[in-house]
Amino acid sequence: MASFIFRVLLTLVLSDLCYRVNGNANFKDVEEKLKQLNKPAVKTIQSEDGDIIDCVDIYKQPAFDHPALKNHVIQMKPSFDLKEEKMSSKNEPAELAVFQTWQRSGNFRKKPHEVVLNSSTTIEHKDGQLPSINTTAVALPIIVNRSAATLVTLGYNYIGAKGTFNIWNPNVEAQDEYTTAQIWLKAGPGDNFESIESGWTVNPQLYGDKRTRLFVHWTKDSYKTTGCFDMTCSGFVQTSSQHVLGGSIGPVSTEFGKQYYLRFGIYMDPNTANWWLKIGKDIPVGYWPASTLMFYLNHSSTMVEWGGQVYSSNVKKKPHTKTGMGSGKFATGLKGNACSILNIAIVDFSMQLKYPQWVGTWADEQYCYTALNYQEGYGKLPIFYFGGPGQNYNCP
């Protein structure tokens, strides 16, 4: 019997959803878990990386366990189209060849309204001189057990943001720690903000291994009592069959070797107020429903952050965790060494993608993890670099 059975929903193939478990689990384990959830499997995919994906009816995904979604009709695709988003793909790096491992095994026939979901266990939330553009250091609320290094813009009404993320596989020291590279859209007071988030993570406690995986997350109260990853609770409606929440992604970048990237964008639909996640070449994955979301984010976001964070009970203290952020190297390492985010942009009510009017950098522990907004030359968009090794000579 497997020690891990996951409940993190994967992606949509249009009326069945799918679940994944640790590679040590067998099909009987999956069936028993689905019976507990009252979500009978329709079909199963065995991924070459050990994940087992089972499909259930799209309206039986965890989002619909929420009372506010009892009569919810799924919005199968966004009602808006950002022309700049399609045009910006021409400026993406040539190495944008990231895929999910399960896709090589997911060659089954789709039926109308089928979905693919990934499942995982619920995690309890506790809480040198280089040229760069002139950004301002900002002060952000301190969050318990988290250390972040980010690029920040705030003070306006943002209804979308995106960035092209460099993909790495940093070290995670302990089973109950994790590291992310992500985008946050936030609103509300600093000590009780609302946030919707997506990016890549290495999270062994949630997924049972140390692979780099796609994730979404949300919280209504600064991670104090609410929020979860992927679809481990009611908060995200999945609609895509091309990406799987919680699914491993690759290939990953190597130091001074080939670099790989994946674009993430989060946008509010002006007609429904649902917040949509788009990945890669403008592919909608799903949305955070307006009816179950929050108070402040039902109108807009007032802060956007790009960068990374490390979750550990051993941040901001000695001895510090050795869990890395980004590539595990400091931001000053630049391309091929440090993790980067390219083509950063926000969307306001003009419904146009643009570089933020004002940005600032922030690092909770600048001797452990750093942030650098770097401009290679006049007229070029800045590239944001971030990360670090955690414990080192200056971060004991």
Secondary structure as UniProt FT lines:
FT   STRAND          16..19
FT   TURN            23..24
FT   HELIX           27..36
FT   TURN            37..38
FT   STRAND          44..46
FT   TURN            48..49
FT   STRAND          52..57
FT   HELIX           58..60
FT   HELIX           62..65
FT   HELIX           67..69
FT   TURN            70..71
FT   HELIX           83..88
FT   HELIX           89..91
FT   TURN            94..95
FT   STRAND          99..100
FT   HELIX           101..104
FT   TURN            112..113
FT   STRAND          136..137
FT   TURN            144..145
FT   STRAND          146..158
FT   STRAND          160..166
FT   TURN            175..176
FT   STRAND          178..187
FT   TURN            190..191
FT   STRAND          194..202
FT   HELIX           204..207
FT   STRAND          213..219
FT   TURN            222..223
FT   STRAND          228..229
FT   TURN            230..231
FT   STRAND          237..238
FT   TURN            245..246
FT   STRAND          248..250
FT   TURN            255..256
FT   STRAND          261..268
FT   TURN            270..272
FT   STRAND          275..279
FT   TURN            280..282
FT   STRAND          283..288
FT   TURN            290..292
FT   HELIX           296..298
FT   STRAND          301..311
FT   TURN            313..314
FT   TURN            326..327
FT   HELIX           331..333
FT   TURN            335..337
FT   STRAND          339..347
FT   TURN            349..350
FT   STRAND          353..354
FT   STRAND          360..363
FT   TURN            366..368
FT   STRAND          370..374
FT   TURN            378..379
FT   STRAND          383..388
FT   TURN            393..394
//
